[in-house]
């Protein structure tokens, strides 16, 4: 069953903790993305990766970190430096960047408690 | 820098009536344009795209979109709305070698 899988679906974080959101794809896509979704603000790009061992900051990278050690995996860490982390996080992949549709995971809802 | 504008936060339409969700864009070079739909607490689902060719693009679930280069628009349309079409719709733009930029979304509400 091909696709892009995010886990967990719901995540709760205490103040000052780092948490890592998982994103795995078996579509053999080179490009992967992380977006943050807040009500009324649409999707904002956090980080993206065009190829293994390479990634670039998006529009709102502060307080987040990523790695791309394997083609299939692009985990996102929300660090304690992110002051307002409560949001819906979406991972996506595409065959490559530029002109190709992205396929999305089902999202992770992160809540700070 | 590329950008997308969805000027309506919400569109309301009666079931059976035609619907239009508006999108305008700004990009250097030839645009790649997309529409996605999102249901509550779910990821985005691809509806249709324009890369090149015919200005009228047909997609999933009876939706279509018209590319208008002079007006830099890519409006989403459907001839007859269904209650099940009620969702959040996103327009996105990309260009060769670049990532996608999404609009802020338009909530479509179809009343029975």
Backbone of each chain as ProteinMPNN parsed JSONL, in Angstrom:
{"seq_chain_A": "XXXXXXXXXXXXXXXXXXXXXXXXXXXXXXXXXXXXXXXXXXXXXXXXXXXXXXXXXXXXXXXXXXXXXXXXXXXXXXXXXXXXXXXXXXXXXXXXXXXXXXXXXXXXXXXXX", "coords_chain_A": {"N_chain_A": [[0.851, -1.181, 0.0], [0.982, 1.908, -1.137], [2.193, 5.159, -0.159], [2.152, 8.016, 2.045], [3.068, 8.313, 5.345], [2.259, 9.597, 8.447], [3.163, 9.896, 11.864], [2.874, 10.389, 15.428], [-0.779, 10.522, 15.281], [-1.957, 12.259, 17.048], [-0.357, 14.385, 19.383], [1.053, 15.299, 22.444], [2.698, 17.827, 24.154], [4.854, 18.885, 26.727], [5.655, 22.048, 28.158], [8.825, 23.246, 27.211], [9.836, 20.861, 26.303], [11.368, 18.836, 23.756], [9.976, 17.468, 20.78], [9.487, 14.844, 18.387], [8.231, 14.458, 15.167], [7.095, 11.97, 13.017], [7.629, 11.081, 9.593], [7.119, 9.11, 6.871], [7.667, 7.781, 3.628], [6.789, 5.67, 0.895], [6.926, 6.039, -1.786], [9.013, 6.466, -3.388], [9.88, 9.047, -3.76], [11.847, 11.961, -4.361], [11.679, 14.512, -3.196], [10.702, 16.048, -0.149], [8.525, 17.535, 2.303], [7.676, 19.741, 5.029], [4.883, 21.177, 6.489], [3.149, 23.694, 8.322], [-0.042, 24.148, 9.694], [-2.298, 26.557, 10.578], [-5.364, 27.907, 11.814], [-6.988, 29.913, 9.417], [-4.618, 30.715, 8.256], [-3.616, 29.157, 6.28], [-1.29, 26.951, 4.661], [1.966, 26.854, 5.822], [5.338, 26.747, 4.937], [7.793, 24.839, 6.513], [10.284, 23.341, 6.458], [12.087, 21.899, 3.698], [13.18, 19.196, 1.598], [15.176, 18.281, -1.043], [16.663, 16.164, -1.758], [18.366, 13.266, -0.499], [20.214, 13.775, 2.511], [20.235, 16.502, 2.315], [18.699, 19.631, 2.949], [16.486, 22.452, 3.129], [15.668, 25.605, 4.641], [12.337, 26.702, 5.122], [9.675, 29.052, 5.144], [9.135, 29.446, 7.846], [11.125, 28.417, 9.698], [12.315, 28.713, 12.213], [12.93, 27.38, 15.409], [12.463, 24.805, 14.738], [13.753, 21.617, 13.58], [15.213, 19.374, 11.167], [15.996, 16.208, 9.578], [17.477, 14.266, 6.95], [18.282, 11.477, 6.41], [17.654, 9.165, 5.159], [16.038, 8.265, 2.113], [13.362, 7.671, 2.391], [12.461, 8.846, 4.702], [11.692, 11.676, 6.743], [11.979, 13.194, 9.359], [10.606, 15.569, 11.684], [11.636, 17.758, 14.175], [10.303, 19.457, 16.84], [11.418, 21.979, 18.654], [12.202, 23.249, 21.982], [12.568, 25.874, 21.551], [10.646, 26.785, 19.893], [8.071, 28.839, 20.247], [5.314, 28.817, 20.045], [4.009, 26.147, 19.484], [1.659, 24.692, 19.12], [-0.325, 23.263, 16.741], [-1.416, 22.027, 13.519], [0.37, 19.667, 11.798], [1.685, 18.961, 8.656], [3.031, 16.609, 6.471], [4.556, 16.154, 3.301], [5.239, 14.775, 0.036], [6.934, 14.759, -3.122], [7.714, 13.767, -6.481], [9.866, 15.209, -7.411], [11.032, 18.58, -6.847], [9.247, 21.351, -8.275], [6.723, 21.824, -10.295], [5.346, 19.442, -9.965], [2.773, 17.458, -8.547], [2.158, 17.342, -5.024], [2.0, 14.822, -2.538], [0.163, 14.178, 0.338], [0.507, 13.403, 3.839], [-1.598, 12.276, 6.591], [-1.462, 13.995, 8.657], [-0.331, 15.444, 11.812], [-1.505, 16.349, 14.899], [-0.362, 18.61, 17.098], [-0.236, 19.454, 20.47], [0.422, 21.71, 23.043], [0.753, 21.212, 26.456]], "CA_chain_A": [[0.0, 0.0, 0.0], [1.889, 3.043, -1.245], [1.7, 6.41, 0.372], [2.963, 8.782, 2.981], [2.537, 8.019, 6.666], [2.702, 10.442, 9.558], [2.812, 9.417, 13.191], [1.528, 9.934, 15.741], [-1.845, 11.38, 14.797], [-2.079, 13.289, 18.083], [0.853, 14.44, 20.206], [0.973, 16.317, 23.477], [4.044, 18.207, 24.595], [4.948, 19.799, 27.859], [6.503, 23.214, 27.943], [10.257, 23.002, 27.349], [10.236, 19.566, 25.743], [11.475, 18.623, 22.315], [9.235, 16.309, 20.292], [9.789, 14.529, 16.992], [7.122, 13.96, 14.361], [7.611, 11.049, 12.016], [7.069, 11.096, 8.25], [7.717, 8.061, 6.041], [6.989, 7.587, 2.337], [7.29, 4.557, 0.08], [6.609, 6.422, -3.161], [10.294, 6.687, -4.083], [9.97, 10.468, -4.088], [13.063, 12.637, -3.913], [11.399, 15.726, -2.428], [9.788, 15.946, 0.987], [8.2, 18.862, 2.836], [6.897, 19.888, 6.245], [4.059, 22.382, 6.561], [2.375, 23.947, 9.526], [-1.342, 24.712, 9.368], [-3.035, 27.232, 11.634], [-6.637, 28.413, 11.28], [-6.953, 31.188, 8.712], [-3.295, 31.064, 7.705], [-3.23, 28.24, 5.229], [-0.126, 26.108, 4.906], [3.232, 27.568, 5.799], [6.424, 25.793, 4.755], [8.787, 24.863, 7.59], [11.513, 22.859, 5.84], [11.914, 20.947, 2.622], [14.382, 18.477, 1.207], [15.101, 17.877, -2.451], [17.428, 14.947, -1.958], [18.915, 12.742, 0.75], [21.308, 14.52, 3.148], [20.141, 17.93, 1.988], [17.41, 20.239, 3.237], [16.51, 23.916, 3.147], [14.659, 26.266, 5.456], [11.193, 27.312, 4.477], [9.312, 30.401, 5.586], [8.994, 29.561, 9.305], [11.984, 27.343, 10.208], [12.825, 28.949, 13.564], [12.356, 26.522, 16.438], [12.283, 23.469, 14.184], [14.906, 21.018, 12.918], [14.888, 18.182, 10.384], [17.102, 15.43, 9.034], [17.072, 13.461, 5.793], [19.327, 10.467, 6.311], [17.159, 8.152, 4.235], [15.109, 8.816, 1.133], [11.98, 7.422, 2.786], [12.136, 9.403, 6.004], [11.983, 13.11, 6.907], [11.408, 13.555, 10.66], [10.615, 16.967, 12.115], [11.723, 17.964, 15.613], [9.825, 20.739, 17.34], [12.262, 22.198, 19.818], [11.669, 24.143, 23.017], [12.711, 27.252, 21.069], [9.42, 27.141, 19.171], [7.258, 29.394, 21.33], [3.891, 28.562, 19.851], [4.038, 24.97, 18.632], [0.357, 24.048, 18.945], [-0.741, 23.408, 15.347], [-1.564, 20.802, 12.735], [1.572, 19.559, 10.981], [1.49, 18.124, 7.476], [4.196, 16.198, 5.696], [4.216, 15.881, 1.913], [6.357, 14.397, -0.824], [6.709, 14.812, -4.565], [8.79, 13.077, -7.204], [10.927, 16.19, -7.273], [10.445, 19.915, -6.755], [9.009, 22.03, -9.536], [5.726, 21.427, -11.262], [4.749, 18.128, -9.739], [1.889, 17.494, -7.396], [2.621, 16.787, -3.764], [1.109, 13.883, -1.862], [0.184, 14.541, 1.745], [0.128, 12.51, 4.905], [-2.857, 12.595, 7.263], [-1.237, 15.074, 9.607], [-0.148, 15.253, 13.25], [-1.957, 17.516, 15.674], [0.483, 18.795, 18.269], [-0.805, 20.355, 21.474], [1.258, 21.953, 24.214], [-0.068, 21.15, 27.678]], "C_chain_A": [[0.886, 1.23, 0.0], [1.298, 4.279, -0.648], [2.68, 7.052, 1.314], [2.306, 8.694, 4.344], [3.144, 8.946, 7.699], [2.286, 9.794, 10.874], [3.502, 10.27, 14.244], [0.476, 10.869, 15.158], [-2.075, 12.548, 15.761], [-0.851, 13.216, 18.98], [0.702, 15.581, 21.201], [2.384, 16.575, 24.002], [3.968, 19.123, 25.794], [5.851, 20.952, 27.485], [7.965, 22.824, 28.14], [10.743, 21.681, 26.787], [10.441, 19.657, 24.24], [10.604, 17.424, 21.946], [9.563, 16.108, 18.82], [8.572, 13.914, 16.329], [7.708, 13.12, 13.229], [6.888, 11.224, 10.687], [7.83, 10.08, 7.404], [6.937, 7.952, 4.74], [7.626, 6.411, 1.587], [6.955, 4.772, -1.396], [7.856, 6.63, -4.007], [10.45, 8.135, -4.542], [11.267, 11.06, -3.565], [12.767, 13.784, -2.946], [10.408, 15.452, -1.305], [9.677, 17.303, 1.657], [7.53, 18.721, 4.192], [6.19, 21.239, 6.21], [3.411, 22.47, 7.936], [1.073, 24.596, 9.099], [-1.985, 25.277, 10.628], [-4.315, 27.794, 11.027], [-6.468, 29.776, 10.622], [-5.628, 31.566, 8.107], [-2.845, 30.108, 6.622], [-2.049, 27.385, 5.645], [1.135, 26.961, 4.808], [4.376, 26.547, 5.813], [7.468, 25.956, 5.85], [10.17, 24.511, 7.032], [11.143, 22.003, 4.629], [13.258, 20.358, 2.236], [14.199, 18.001, -0.233], [15.816, 16.559, -2.712], [17.975, 14.506, -0.607], [20.115, 13.579, 1.192], [21.349, 15.994, 2.773], [18.761, 18.439, 2.354], [17.59, 21.749, 3.33], [15.409, 24.445, 4.061], [13.533, 26.789, 4.576], [10.935, 28.679, 5.07], [9.307, 30.561, 7.109], [9.84, 28.501, 10.001], [12.419, 27.523, 11.661], [12.111, 28.087, 14.588], [12.094, 25.099, 15.97], [13.62, 22.951, 13.65], [14.455, 19.751, 12.201], [16.165, 17.427, 10.065], [16.575, 14.651, 7.842], [18.198, 12.46, 5.53], [18.945, 9.353, 5.358], [16.144, 8.785, 3.293], [13.674, 8.736, 1.638], [11.534, 8.249, 3.988], [12.566, 10.858, 6.133], [11.382, 13.564, 8.235], [11.58, 15.037, 10.991], [10.674, 17.021, 13.641], [11.26, 19.377, 15.945], [10.568, 20.99, 18.64], [11.597, 23.145, 20.812], [11.785, 25.607, 22.596], [11.491, 27.717, 20.28], [8.392, 27.564, 20.215], [5.783, 29.101, 21.225], [3.701, 27.329, 18.978], [2.686, 24.307, 18.396], [-0.158, 24.325, 17.544], [-0.957, 22.024, 14.758], [-0.392, 20.761, 11.764], [1.35, 18.543, 9.855], [2.812, 17.861, 6.781], [3.731, 15.871, 4.278], [5.458, 15.421, 1.163], [5.955, 14.575, -2.278], [7.915, 14.173, -5.243], [10.059, 13.932, -7.193], [10.256, 17.547, -7.114], [10.203, 20.451, -8.156], [7.972, 21.368, -10.403], [5.069, 20.083, -11.059], [3.898, 18.164, -8.483], [2.518, 16.812, -6.191], [1.553, 15.869, -3.194], [1.277, 14.1, -0.365], [-0.11, 13.369, 2.663], [-1.146, 13.004, 5.58], [-2.693, 13.627, 8.37], [-1.028, 14.6, 11.035], [-0.605, 16.518, 13.947], [-1.148, 17.569, 16.961], [-0.157, 19.82, 19.19], [0.169, 20.492, 22.637], [0.366, 21.992, 25.448], [0.698, 21.702, 28.869]], "O_chain_A": [[1.482, 1.565, 1.024], [0.08, 4.456, -0.617], [3.857, 6.697, 1.377], [1.115, 8.972, 4.481], [4.363, 9.07, 7.816], [1.203, 9.22, 10.984], [4.58, 10.813, 14.001], [0.82, 11.908, 14.596], [-2.352, 13.672, 15.343], [-0.364, 12.132, 19.298], [0.28, 16.682, 20.849], [3.151, 15.646, 24.255], [3.128, 20.02, 25.863], [6.703, 20.836, 26.604], [8.308, 22.154, 29.113], [11.944, 21.41, 26.795], [9.789, 20.437, 23.546], [10.505, 16.469, 22.717], [9.872, 17.056, 18.099], [7.961, 12.981, 16.85], [8.677, 13.507, 12.577], [5.685, 11.482, 10.655], [9.046, 10.184, 7.243], [5.707, 8.02, 4.734], [8.837, 6.197, 1.646], [6.732, 3.823, -2.147], [7.766, 6.932, -5.197], [11.066, 8.414, -5.571], [11.732, 10.715, -2.479], [13.512, 14.003, -1.991], [9.422, 14.736, -1.476], [10.597, 18.119, 1.597], [6.892, 17.707, 4.474], [6.791, 22.281, 5.946], [3.165, 21.467, 8.605], [1.066, 25.485, 8.247], [-2.188, 24.567, 11.613], [-4.342, 28.124, 9.841], [-5.874, 30.685, 11.203], [-5.51, 32.631, 7.5], [-1.744, 30.27, 6.097], [-1.835, 27.129, 6.83], [1.339, 27.689, 3.837], [4.372, 25.606, 6.606], [7.967, 27.055, 6.092], [11.107, 25.303, 7.131], [10.042, 21.459, 4.544], [14.316, 20.928, 2.502], [13.185, 17.395, -0.578], [15.61, 15.918, -3.742], [18.035, 15.304, 0.328], [20.918, 14.029, 0.375], [22.384, 16.648, 2.904], [17.762, 17.766, 2.103], [18.686, 22.253, 3.575], [14.362, 23.819, 4.23], [13.746, 27.25, 3.455], [11.868, 29.385, 5.455], [9.456, 31.674, 7.614], [9.314, 27.752, 10.825], [12.856, 26.555, 12.284], [10.882, 28.048, 14.65], [11.564, 24.282, 16.722], [14.507, 23.733, 13.31], [13.456, 19.134, 12.57], [17.27, 17.935, 10.256], [15.374, 14.404, 7.732], [18.954, 12.582, 4.566], [19.812, 8.673, 4.809], [15.468, 9.746, 3.66], [12.861, 9.616, 1.355], [10.336, 8.338, 4.259], [13.652, 11.236, 5.696], [10.364, 14.257, 8.235], [12.573, 15.664, 10.621], [9.855, 16.401, 14.319], [11.764, 20.359, 15.4], [10.361, 20.278, 19.622], [10.57, 23.759, 20.521], [11.173, 26.481, 23.21], [11.327, 28.911, 20.032], [7.901, 26.733, 20.979], [5.073, 29.136, 22.23], [3.269, 27.457, 17.832], [2.584, 23.431, 17.538], [-0.402, 25.477, 17.185], [-0.718, 21.002, 15.401], [-0.18, 21.7, 10.998], [0.891, 17.424, 10.083], [3.603, 18.773, 6.538], [2.626, 15.363, 4.089], [6.585, 15.651, 1.603], [4.771, 14.545, -2.614], [8.99, 14.056, -4.655], [11.166, 13.434, -6.992], [9.035, 17.65, -7.233], [10.873, 20.052, -9.109], [8.286, 20.453, -11.164], [4.304, 19.635, -11.913], [4.246, 18.805, -7.492], [3.287, 15.858, -6.31], [0.356, 16.112, -3.35], [2.397, 14.194, 0.137], [-0.87, 12.464, 2.32], [-1.707, 14.028, 5.189], [-3.679, 14.079, 8.953], [-1.474, 13.521, 11.426], [-0.154, 17.618, 13.629], [-1.242, 16.679, 17.805], [-0.564, 20.9, 18.763], [0.677, 19.496, 23.151], [-0.638, 22.703, 25.486], [0.171, 21.732, 29.981]]}, "seq_chain_B": "XXXXXXXXXXXXXXXXXXXXXXXXXXXXXXXXXXXXXXXXXXXXXXXXXXXXXXXXXXXXXXXXXXXXXXXXXXXXXXXXXXXXXXXXXXXXXXXXXXXXXXXXXXXXXXXX", "coords_chain_B": {"N_chain_B": [[9.495, 36.419, -5.909], [7.058, 33.895, -5.483], [3.463, 33.839, -5.221], [0.154, 33.262, -3.916], [-3.269, 34.078, -4.02], [-6.288, 33.716, -2.366], [-9.177, 35.096, -2.423], [-11.569, 34.851, -1.01], [-12.723, 33.901, 2.124], [-14.768, 32.164, 2.686], [-17.165, 30.355, 0.803], [-20.491, 30.147, -0.03], [-23.015, 27.997, -1.165], [-25.941, 26.66, -2.727], [-27.035, 23.276, -2.836], [-26.777, 21.631, -5.948], [-26.513, 23.942, -7.395], [-24.199, 25.855, -9.464], [-20.702, 26.176, -8.597], [-17.994, 28.353, -7.735], [-14.657, 28.781, -6.853], [-12.282, 31.103, -6.089], [-8.992, 31.956, -7.336], [-5.96, 33.645, -7.566], [-2.682, 34.288, -8.87], [0.891, 34.838, -8.584], [3.901, 34.652, -10.222], [7.247, 34.078, -11.333], [8.089, 33.328, -14.607], [6.764, 30.384, -16.258], [3.742, 29.224, -14.871], [2.97, 26.554, -12.592], [0.038, 25.14, -11.579], [-2.214, 24.243, -9.001], [-4.973, 22.548, -7.416], [-6.157, 21.62, -4.25], [-8.01, 19.638, -1.88], [-9.251, 19.627, 1.45], [-10.466, 17.698, 4.058], [-11.965, 17.716, 7.366], [-9.455, 17.487, 9.867], [-7.718, 15.979, 8.318], [-5.23, 15.135, 5.803], [-4.184, 16.935, 2.795], [-5.856, 16.473, -0.309], [-5.136, 15.842, -3.664], [-6.655, 17.534, -6.373], [-6.646, 18.64, -9.038], [-4.503, 19.805, -11.745], [-2.682, 22.348, -13.552], [-0.345, 22.434, -16.037], [0.57, 22.796, -18.669], [-0.849, 23.454, -21.943], [-4.289, 22.815, -22.719], [-6.491, 25.293, -21.546], [-8.626, 24.726, -19.887], [-8.99, 22.612, -17.317], [-9.714, 19.374, -16.264], [-10.669, 17.591, -13.344], [-10.692, 15.546, -10.366], [-13.769, 14.22, -8.968], [-15.643, 15.666, -10.449], [-14.816, 18.279, -10.587], [-13.419, 21.211, -12.141], [-11.032, 23.493, -13.57], [-10.128, 26.727, -14.704], [-7.535, 28.089, -16.464], [-6.31, 31.306, -16.727], [-4.27, 33.288, -18.312], [-3.895, 36.045, -18.785], [-5.324, 37.262, -16.763], [-4.094, 36.188, -14.636], [-5.236, 34.009, -13.2], [-6.811, 31.15, -11.705], [-9.366, 29.699, -11.344], [-11.474, 27.524, -9.517], [-14.06, 25.292, -10.419], [-17.395, 23.91, -10.462], [-20.108, 22.353, -12.002], [-22.475, 21.543, -10.674], [-23.118, 21.609, -7.405], [-22.48, 19.473, -4.573], [-23.57, 18.426, -1.313], [-21.619, 16.961, -0.072], [-19.331, 18.087, -1.091], [-18.539, 20.047, 0.581], [-15.916, 21.488, 2.218], [-12.443, 22.385, 2.83], [-10.646, 24.287, 0.571], [-7.653, 24.507, -1.261], [-5.542, 26.496, -3.221], [-2.561, 26.275, -5.148], [0.694, 27.279, -6.228], [3.514, 26.757, -8.332], [6.825, 26.775, -9.762], [9.242, 26.007, -12.303], [11.571, 23.878, -10.912], [11.123, 24.814, -8.352], [9.597, 24.988, -5.057], [6.188, 24.37, -3.944], [3.806, 26.973, -3.357], [1.244, 27.758, -1.171], [-2.157, 28.968, -1.045], [-4.295, 30.68, 1.358], [-6.547, 29.246, 1.725], [-9.994, 28.362, 1.104], [-13.119, 28.073, 2.487], [-15.643, 25.954, 1.574], [-19.074, 25.817, 1.688], [-21.805, 23.886, 1.254], [-25.182, 23.988, 1.111], [-28.062, 22.004, 1.839]], "CA_chain_B": [[8.862, 35.414, -5.06], [5.741, 33.507, -5.955], [2.409, 33.986, -4.224], [-1.197, 32.857, -4.286], [-4.314, 34.751, -3.267], [-7.649, 33.202, -2.405], [-9.794, 36.295, -1.834], [-12.773, 34.538, -0.219], [-12.529, 32.945, 3.204], [-15.832, 31.172, 2.614], [-18.117, 30.414, -0.297], [-21.716, 29.43, 0.286], [-23.784, 27.687, -2.361], [-26.979, 25.658, -2.536], [-26.817, 22.023, -3.564], [-27.313, 21.653, -7.297], [-26.082, 25.158, -8.079], [-22.767, 25.869, -9.805], [-19.832, 26.823, -7.618], [-16.685, 28.857, -8.16], [-13.722, 29.176, -5.802], [-11.343, 31.939, -6.84], [-7.559, 31.906, -7.047], [-5.054, 34.381, -8.441], [-1.31, 33.912, -8.551], [2.002, 35.633, -9.091], [5.086, 33.784, -10.316], [8.164, 34.356, -12.441], [8.127, 32.203, -15.512], [5.51, 29.658, -16.474], [3.222, 28.705, -13.603], [2.339, 25.259, -12.378], [-1.059, 25.495, -10.694], [-2.833, 23.069, -8.401], [-6.033, 22.653, -6.425], [-6.255, 20.539, -3.293], [-9.141, 19.703, -0.966], [-8.964, 19.09, 2.781], [-11.584, 17.423, 4.951], [-11.533, 17.98, 8.751], [-8.423, 16.67, 10.511], [-7.089, 15.114, 7.328], [-4.272, 15.772, 4.916], [-4.73, 17.486, 1.566], [-5.998, 15.555, -1.438], [-4.953, 16.485, -4.96], [-7.841, 17.577, -7.225], [-6.29, 18.84, -10.446], [-3.346, 20.664, -11.963], [-2.394, 22.903, -14.87], [1.085, 22.592, -16.321], [0.611, 23.403, -19.985], [-1.879, 22.899, -22.807], [-5.655, 23.319, -22.672], [-6.713, 26.152, -20.381], [-9.644, 24.137, -19.032], [-8.45, 21.369, -16.774], [-10.713, 18.58, -15.537], [-10.046, 16.84, -12.272], [-11.465, 14.545, -9.624], [-15.074, 14.525, -8.364], [-16.395, 16.588, -11.287], [-14.273, 19.632, -10.545], [-12.593, 21.686, -13.231], [-10.463, 24.807, -13.317], [-9.776, 27.43, -15.927], [-6.327, 28.901, -16.409], [-6.414, 32.543, -17.486], [-2.945, 33.887, -18.175], [-3.957, 37.504, -18.753], [-5.83, 37.659, -15.45], [-3.314, 35.392, -13.658], [-6.209, 33.349, -12.338], [-6.995, 29.693, -11.855], [-10.555, 29.488, -10.539], [-12.018, 26.165, -9.435], [-15.491, 25.335, -10.722], [-18.144, 22.661, -10.579], [-21.429, 22.738, -12.536], [-23.565, 21.244, -9.763], [-22.49, 21.319, -6.113], [-23.028, 18.465, -3.669], [-23.301, 18.689, 0.103], [-20.352, 16.297, 0.244], [-18.221, 18.928, -1.551], [-18.206, 20.968, 1.664], [-14.549, 21.212, 2.673], [-11.509, 23.5, 2.688], [-9.977, 24.162, -0.724], [-6.406, 25.255, -1.362], [-4.873, 26.697, -4.498], [-1.113, 26.324, -4.981], [1.461, 27.616, -7.436], [4.926, 26.429, -8.338], [7.496, 27.034, -11.03], [10.249, 24.998, -12.58], [12.633, 23.754, -9.927], [10.813, 25.459, -7.073], [8.588, 24.359, -4.226], [4.839, 24.913, -4.061], [3.315, 27.966, -2.41], [-0.196, 27.56, -1.019], [-2.995, 30.048, -0.577], [-4.78, 30.563, 2.732], [-7.677, 28.334, 1.76], [-11.38, 28.849, 1.04], [-14.049, 27.069, 2.992], [-16.849, 25.805, 0.767], [-20.222, 25.281, 2.417], [-22.917, 23.589, 0.359], [-26.378, 23.732, 1.917], [-29.0, 21.092, 1.144]], "C_chain_B": [[7.456, 35.113, -5.591], [4.722, 33.636, -4.841], [1.069, 33.565, -4.809], [-2.177, 33.626, -3.418], [-5.639, 34.032, -3.469], [-8.487, 34.253, -1.685], [-10.996, 36.031, -0.944], [-12.431, 33.54, 0.868], [-13.559, 31.824, 3.123], [-16.706, 31.443, 1.404], [-19.309, 29.564, 0.099], [-22.524, 29.222, -0.981], [-24.826, 26.628, -2.027], [-26.664, 24.424, -3.365], [-27.497, 22.096, -4.922], [-26.936, 22.886, -8.093], [-24.614, 25.065, -8.467], [-21.958, 26.575, -8.724], [-18.542, 27.287, -8.283], [-15.886, 29.238, -6.922], [-12.558, 29.868, -6.507], [-9.904, 31.79, -6.369], [-6.825, 32.777, -8.052], [-3.635, 34.122, -7.976], [-0.319, 34.927, -9.096], [3.237, 34.75, -9.073], [5.959, 34.259, -11.466], [8.213, 33.131, -13.334], [6.771, 31.539, -15.659], [5.028, 29.045, -15.169], [2.784, 27.25, -13.699], [1.287, 25.476, -11.306], [-1.807, 24.244, -10.252], [-4.029, 23.482, -7.544], [-6.025, 21.392, -5.579], [-7.512, 20.745, -2.444], [-8.742, 19.06, 0.362], [-10.261, 18.914, 3.559], [-11.083, 17.53, 6.388], [-10.532, 16.97, 9.287], [-7.782, 15.653, 9.573], [-6.036, 15.879, 6.551], [-4.963, 16.313, 3.67], [-4.784, 16.411, 0.485], [-5.906, 16.349, -2.733], [-6.248, 16.409, -5.776], [-7.492, 17.673, -8.713], [-5.085, 19.763, -10.54], [-3.336, 21.191, -13.385], [-0.883, 23.038, -14.978], [1.239, 23.327, -17.655], [-0.554, 22.848, -20.783], [-3.216, 23.581, -22.64], [-5.893, 24.111, -21.396], [-7.758, 25.603, -19.425], [-9.151, 22.756, -18.608], [-9.557, 20.649, -16.006], [-10.012, 17.715, -14.507], [-10.999, 15.859, -11.615], [-12.815, 15.102, -9.181], [-15.87, 15.563, -9.145], [-15.918, 18.022, -11.262], [-13.463, 19.934, -11.809], [-12.067, 23.065, -12.873], [-10.024, 25.412, -14.636], [-8.568, 28.324, -15.695], [-6.514, 30.122, -17.3], [-5.113, 33.327, -17.291], [-3.019, 35.411, -18.037], [-4.453, 38.019, -17.41], [-5.077, 36.963, -14.312], [-4.25, 34.721, -12.66], [-6.313, 31.873, -12.67], [-8.179, 29.302, -10.971], [-11.054, 28.055, -10.638], [-13.527, 26.235, -9.627], [-16.081, 23.935, -10.688], [-19.554, 23.027, -11.012], [-22.573, 22.558, -11.547], [-22.985, 20.782, -8.429], [-23.242, 20.238, -5.342], [-22.725, 18.85, -2.234], [-21.943, 18.104, 0.5], [-19.127, 17.059, -0.275], [-17.782, 19.918, -0.471], [-16.867, 20.587, 2.284], [-13.746, 22.498, 2.54], [-10.695, 23.276, 1.42], [-8.769, 25.078, -0.782], [-5.942, 25.306, -2.809], [-3.369, 26.773, -4.224], [-0.444, 26.625, -6.307], [2.911, 27.202, -7.253], [5.516, 26.854, -9.665], [8.643, 26.048, -11.157], [11.353, 25.007, -11.527], [12.33, 24.334, -8.568], [9.7, 24.714, -6.348], [7.233, 25.016, -4.458], [4.576, 25.971, -2.984], [1.8, 27.858, -2.384], [-0.89, 28.862, -0.635], [-3.501, 29.764, 0.826], [-6.011, 29.679, 2.851], [-9.019, 29.04, 1.699], [-12.295, 27.735, 1.512], [-15.306, 27.094, 2.137], [-17.937, 25.162, 1.609], [-21.371, 25.113, 1.438], [-24.128, 23.218, 1.205], [-27.372, 22.891, 1.121], [-30.153, 21.856, 0.501]], "O_chain_B": [[6.766, 36.004, -6.087], [5.064, 33.553, -3.662], [0.882, 33.518, -6.025], [-1.947, 33.808, -2.222], [-6.056, 33.773, -4.597], [-8.501, 34.291, -0.454], [-11.404, 36.915, -0.19], [-11.912, 32.46, 0.586], [-13.263, 30.675, 3.451], [-16.955, 32.589, 1.031], [-19.161, 28.413, 0.51], [-22.7, 30.145, -1.777], [-24.613, 25.796, -1.145], [-26.099, 24.518, -4.455], [-28.633, 22.555, -5.042], [-27.023, 22.888, -9.32], [-23.861, 24.291, -7.876], [-22.461, 27.456, -8.028], [-18.07, 26.697, -9.255], [-16.388, 29.941, -6.045], [-11.93, 29.3, -7.401], [-9.627, 31.54, -5.195], [-7.044, 32.658, -9.258], [-3.41, 33.777, -6.816], [-0.644, 35.754, -9.948], [3.583, 34.17, -8.044], [5.456, 34.783, -12.46], [8.366, 32.011, -12.847], [5.753, 32.081, -15.228], [5.804, 28.422, -14.445], [2.3, 26.785, -14.731], [1.614, 25.954, -10.22], [-2.005, 23.312, -11.031], [-4.094, 24.596, -7.024], [-5.908, 20.273, -6.08], [-8.01, 21.862, -2.304], [-7.998, 18.08, 0.394], [-11.05, 19.848, 3.704], [-9.876, 17.442, 6.613], [-10.73, 15.759, 9.179], [-7.355, 14.584, 10.008], [-5.955, 17.106, 6.625], [-6.175, 16.169, 3.508], [-3.898, 15.565, 0.373], [-6.528, 17.402, -2.873], [-6.867, 15.348, -5.864], [-7.977, 16.893, -9.533], [-4.694, 20.411, -9.569], [-3.895, 20.584, -14.298], [-0.231, 23.661, -14.141], [1.937, 24.336, -17.753], [-1.187, 21.88, -20.362], [-3.277, 24.794, -22.442], [-5.545, 23.666, -20.302], [-7.772, 25.982, -18.254], [-8.931, 21.868, -19.432], [-10.253, 21.257, -15.193], [-8.929, 17.18, -14.743], [-11.971, 15.404, -12.217], [-12.979, 16.314, -9.038], [-16.691, 16.271, -8.562], [-16.55, 18.896, -11.857], [-12.907, 19.04, -12.448], [-12.595, 23.727, -11.979], [-9.607, 24.711, -15.558], [-8.585, 29.204, -14.834], [-6.837, 29.994, -18.482], [-4.89, 33.942, -16.248], [-2.277, 35.997, -17.249], [-4.048, 39.094, -16.967], [-5.414, 37.151, -13.143], [-4.085, 34.844, -11.446], [-5.954, 31.423, -13.758], [-7.995, 28.639, -9.951], [-11.054, 27.455, -11.712], [-14.194, 27.111, -9.079], [-15.389, 22.931, -10.857], [-20.146, 23.938, -10.435], [-23.536, 23.324, -11.567], [-22.426, 19.69, -8.336], [-24.462, 20.106, -5.442], [-21.732, 19.526, -1.966], [-21.216, 18.685, 1.306], [-17.998, 16.708, 0.068], [-16.743, 20.561, -0.616], [-16.711, 19.487, 2.813], [-14.277, 23.552, 2.191], [-10.125, 22.203, 1.22], [-8.833, 26.25, -0.412], [-5.949, 24.303, -3.521], [-2.952, 27.279, -3.183], [-0.951, 26.272, -7.372], [3.462, 27.286, -6.155], [4.793, 27.246, -10.582], [8.967, 25.337, -10.206], [11.986, 26.035, -11.289], [13.204, 24.346, -7.702], [8.966, 23.923, -6.939], [7.136, 26.073, -5.081], [5.062, 25.87, -1.858], [1.147, 27.865, -3.427], [-0.306, 29.736, 0.006], [-3.178, 28.732, 1.414], [-6.468, 29.396, 3.958], [-9.169, 30.165, 2.177], [-12.253, 26.612, 1.009], [-15.953, 28.131, 1.996], [-17.74, 24.087, 2.175], [-21.852, 26.088, 0.861], [-24.093, 22.23, 1.938], [-27.508, 23.038, -0.093], [-31.026, 21.249, -0.119]]}, "name": "protein", "num_of_chains": 2, "seq": "XXXXXXXXXXXXXXXXXXXXXXXXXXXXXXXXXXXXXXXXXXXXXXXXXXXXXXXXXXXXXXXXXXXXXXXXXXXXXXXXXXXXXXXXXXXXXXXXXXXXXXXXXXXXXXXXXXXXXXXXXXXXXXXXXXXXXXXXXXXXXXXXXXXXXXXXXXXXXXXXXXXXXXXXXXXXXXXXXXXXXXXXXXXXXXXXXXXXXXXXXXXXXXXXXXXXXXXXXXXXXXXXX"}
